[in-house]
């Protein structure tokens, strides 16, 4: 991977990660019932698992096609 792509992913990660971390921090401190926080956590985890699964499958396909 070239240096510009790496820098782009780094900037994107910081740009998305910082506000996301702040939002999670505020959500944890919010006065919301614990079961609602649990439901939101499950929704977010499910979404992340689906995204990571799609990325992993895509990388496997690229390795097979590259052979």
Secondary structure, 3 states (H helix, E strand, C coil): CCHHHHHHHHHHHHHHHHHHHHHHHHHHHCCCCHHHHHHHHHHHHHHHHHHHHHHHHHHHHHHHHHC
